[in-house]
Amino acid sequence: MANDKKMVAAITDMEKDFPQWYTDVVKKAELTDYSSVKGCMIIKPYGFAIWELIQRQLDDRFKETGHENVYMPMFIPESLLQKEKDHVEGFAPEVAWVTQGGDNVLQERLVVRPTSETLFCDHYHNIIQSYRDLPKLYNQWCSVVRWEKTTRPFLRTTEFLWQEGHTAHATAEESAEETIKMLNVYADFCEDVLAIPVIKGEKTAKERFAGAKNTYTIESLMHDGKALQSGTSHNFDDIFAKSFDIQYTDKDNQLQYVHQTSWGLSTRLMGAIIMVHGDNNGLVLPPRIAPTQVIVIPIAMQKEGVIEKAQEITDRLKKSFRVKNDLTDKSPGWKFSEYEMKGVPVRLEIGPKDIEKNQCVLVRRDTGEKTIASLDNIEETIALLLDDVQANLYKKALDNRNSKTYSAKNMDEFQDILNSHQGFIKAMWCGDRACEDKIKDLTAATSRCIPFEQEEISDTCVCCGKKAKNMVIWGRAY
Ligand SMILES: [Zn+2]
């Protein structure tokens, strides 16, 4: 039994040291490994399998909304990056430069893409001539590079995987509509598939994407009460079109600028899954993105017929679920803690006594609850159980967020809250950058968003006491 306990004992208590707990889970659940490239991670098969399920389901939603996948080069010539002033200023501090190819110093330096607006704009400039060429609804799955000083697996790495949608439209109304449409795609995906409740809203000017007219965001709250920006959608209106001269002739033969959007979601979401659902036994995966939804573990394997029965059940369940069995000679206890660590939603145990009674034992990962189920209709039982785990994880995450959402009317209240808790703070804001900066200096909390669903906490700005414009959600963030 000493061995059985070792695996769980190796992770830190999340209530004592959350950052260490996170690092332990990432490692013990075999999601990533350190690489010899500073700030970059190796995503291991189990971690990548989760990303693939995210990718597949999100990609389906992009296709359903009319988008097509393309692929752009990973290098951007310096002159192209320079074309949009705010954009280059925003990204310059964190770009990686290529200055040499083989033995030759390059005539023009290249940037390793930190994001691809400039490449898409250059392409759109070449391929859009007429209103008949619009809209262009493109997306690409790729990696990008942003030179980070401090890094953490999934949350902040120098190279990370993501998707970036880039669209061009005839009118300002259409680009505005697309921006919100894709924000809603992200929000529904996070809530339905990842079981992570999100708050939809707009970023303040300070937090806006470099070169955008509006940036919208979905914000989620981690178990420790810190916020995580989980996806963003930007409306560029005609700002980039003017810098890159992307024009089309309309039906009246007049030249018009296109109106553009971009939207992105990255492997940071993997960090959100870990930090929203995980517990002291490790990772907890929502069934919809679990690479293995059911793990079949034989008990008393040496007894006649047990392995065969475990294999038979596995084959049967494979028709309906992502299922695996573990027929290795590790002890059942060791296997239990291993698959708990990996967050497998349901464990199915089958031993000689169960076989006699035509039943099995089902254990759910989220609550640890054990039930005995007949093998006759095991498919239906497991389908219902997985739905229930999915729904319960969402509810738990929502309860956590609600219990860690506070409101403040003045800075004393604001600071008191943050001195004793982490969480979202709802507070009114006058709209002045000075107040936003001051709040950050005093509390290390940033404006997460101006939520679409506004409330009236008070009439006056939490910071300066002048007349308030909006309610803002504030918090310390990853
Ligand atoms: Zn103010």
Boltz pocket constraint, residues with backbone or C-beta under 6 A from the ligand:
constraints:
  - pocket:
      binder: B
      contacts: [[A, 429], [A, 430], [A, 431], [A, 432], [A, 435], [A, 461], [A, 462], [A, 463], [A, 464], [A, 465], [A, 466]]
      max_distance: 6.0
